[in-house]
Amino acid sequence: MIDLAKSVPPIAGAVLLALGMISPALAQSKKAAAATEEVVIVEMPAQQSRVRAFLSRLLGKGKTATGSEVLSVPKGRSSWLKKRLEALGCKVVKLRANWRHILGRPKTPTELTPAQKEVLDKAKAAPETMNVGVLNMPNADVAKLALTRFERSVGTKGQGGPPEDRYAKVMLPLDATRDVTLIRTHPPVFTEKGVTWNGEVEDTGEPALLMLWKDGHLSGHFGYKGRVFVVSHMGNEVHTMREVDPLKLPPDHAPGLKGNPATRDASPVPVRPATPPREPVVAPFPDAERKALEAKKITIDVMMLYTKNAAKHYIRRSGGPAGSWRMEQANETFRNSGIPNVSLRLVHSEAIDYDEREVDQFDTLYRMVDGIGAFKDLKKLRNEKRADIVGLVVDDPNGCGLSTRVGADADEAFFVVHHTCAAITYSIAHEIGHIIGTRHDRLVDGIDSPFPYGHGFVNGTKWRDMMSYIEGCGACPRIPFWSNPRVKYQGEPTGTLASDNARVILQQAERVANFR
């Protein structure tokens, strides 16, 4: 008898099964058996005993499952097997040859609703957009399999599977003619919302992050040769792939704002100095303190508001201007950085009747703090939702975002972000980082308070971390990591003793989580 519970990985919302061989009843000649088709059980009936008995007979006496997820049968017999399993109450899908292509190009032009067309037109008109393609998802169950299947349950490099695991790869269309292969580098993370997939582009090593939601739609983004590609859901099986030039995105903070995030200054956005500033001498992070902090599970509750202008750029709330996807993005950066015990939780989101075009981000931010105009009931709503931090997503391309100050107290735990940056540059996490106590890289911010080690990290011209400015490295890409000398990215440390924002987050997250 096959123990299904032990033979498959825990895939949310589905029971998948793999058999390493077939019974003599299905076997043909060795030559014919070499040509196989694959079938996957994506849902088991409530009563599984009949299915188990059938599969036990199919395998033959003494045969066991391999622990992967696909049933391979000789070519031409998959339809027979599919019908038998469906008769037993299973939901079964026959895998196509290119089943790891989780999104596809439609064979005929997709008919869009007026709302979908409006969102698509806005994306095309954005200055940072280079191209937008309409795609479809052939089968959400198969996409889940592609994102979560392992060649073996525990690979030599952990459950993420080693690079040679052929099932660690998925493919996506870049445009009308080109595809890209993404390789899973970490185990998939299952949440109440769906599954988060973390990897990199096969031929460039640039980071990739995907989220398959429980209702079957896909969100995500990845870098490729200096561009950022964003996957968005448009309703039903319709998705888009948007190519963005990060050099055409707004600056991290609006012009005229420098150093402390919301301190007015007549200077322009800072530029890279001729020589990097000298780092102060910082004592190592004591192991005992670090381990004690890592043992605490800290959840920071976030309430997100969004303007009607920002909402016009999106169809779905989960991937929209203030949806759960933004929290998943941020939480993945914490996991990447060795601080998975810290997480953000979206406790409430709603639209607010506010026209951000009338004022700049600084004034909008402090209207929130002071409860002026459209924000007069914000304090009451925040208390009702017990939100530690409140954010507002706007349509204001003058800057990516703004928070009140580094290490803000409870009364000042507010921030504003431009919707495009929230989707592409981790701006929500960046601004929350300021509130917790993290600073930019020293190339653009030389202030060493409140923590001398609380700075972002720039690795030459290769990449920059979550808190570093693009000006600090000659337009290098941002990676979803917080500076941390104990964690490496592509074999190189992501920080130093004097650039360790992960330490700041570990030490300060509980303070922020107690704001409400």
Stockholm file with secondary structure:
# STOCKHOLM 1.0

chainA/1-516         MIDLAKSVPPIAGAVLLALGMISPALAQSKKAAAATEEVVIVEMPAQQSRVRAFLSRLLGKGKTATGSEVLSVPKGRSSWLKKRLEALGCKVVKLRANWRHILGRPKTPTELTPAQKEVLDKAKAAPETMNVGVLNMPNADVAKLALTRFERSVGTKGQGGPPEDRYAKVMLPLDATRDVTLIRTHPPVFTEKGVTWNGEVEDTGEPALLMLWKDGHLSGHFGYKGRVFVVSHMGNEVHTMREVDPLKLPPDHAPGLKGNPATRDASPVPVRPATPPREPVVAPFPDAERKALEAKKITIDVMMLYTKNAAKHYIRRSGGPAGSWRMEQANETFRNSGIPNVSLRLVHSEAIDYDEREVDQFDTLYRMVDGIGAFKDLKKLRNEKRADIVGLVVDDPNGCGLSTRVGADADEAFFVVHHTCAAITYSIAHEIGHIIGTRHDRLVDGIDSPFPYGHGFVNGTKWRDMMSYIEGCGACPRIPFWSNPRVKYQGEPTGTLASDNARVILQQAERVANFR
#=GR chainA/1-516 SS CCCHHHHSCCCTTCCCCCBSSCCTTTCCCHHHHTSEEEEEEEECCSCCHHHHHHHHHHHCTTCCCCSSSCEEEETTCHHHHHHHHHHTTCEEEECCTTTTBCSBCCSSCCCCCHHHHHHHHHHHHSTTEEEEEEEECSCHHHHHHHHHCCSSSSBTTBTTCCTTCGGGEEEEECSSSCEEEEEECSCCEECSSEEEEEEEETTTCCEEEEEEETTSCEEEEEEETTEEEEEEEEETTEEEEEEECGGGSCCSSCTTBCSSTTCBCSSCSCCCCSSCCCCCCCCCCCHHHHHHHHTSCEEEEEEEEEEHHHHTTCSCSTTSTTSHHHHHHHHHHHHHTTCTTEEEEEEEEEEECCCGGGSCHHHHHHHHHHTCGGGTTHHHHHHHHTCSEEEEEECCTTCSEEESCTTCCGGGCEEEEEHHHHHHSCHHHHHHHHHHTCCCBTTTCCCCCSCTTCCBCEETTTEECTTCCGGGTTSCCBCSCCCCTTCEETTEESCBTTBCHHHHHHHHHHHHHTCC
#=GC SS_cons         CCCHHHHSCCCTTCCCCCBSSCCTTTCCCHHHHTSEEEEEEEECCSCCHHHHHHHHHHHCTTCCCCSSSCEEEETTCHHHHHHHHHHTTCEEEECCTTTTBCSBCCSSCCCCCHHHHHHHHHHHHSTTEEEEEEEECSCHHHHHHHHHCCSSSSBTTBTTCCTTCGGGEEEEECSSSCEEEEEECSCCEECSSEEEEEEEETTTCCEEEEEEETTSCEEEEEEETTEEEEEEEEETTEEEEEEECGGGSCCSSCTTBCSSTTCBCSSCSCCCCSSCCCCCCCCCCCHHHHHHHHTSCEEEEEEEEEEHHHHTTCSCSTTSTTSHHHHHHHHHHHHHTTCTTEEEEEEEEEEECCCGGGSCHHHHHHHHHHTCGGGTTHHHHHHHHTCSEEEEEECCTTCSEEESCTTCCGGGCEEEEEHHHHHHSCHHHHHHHHHHTCCCBTTTCCCCCSCTTCCBCEETTTEECTTCCGGGTTSCCBCSCCCCTTCEETTEESCBTTBCHHHHHHHHHHHHHTCC
//
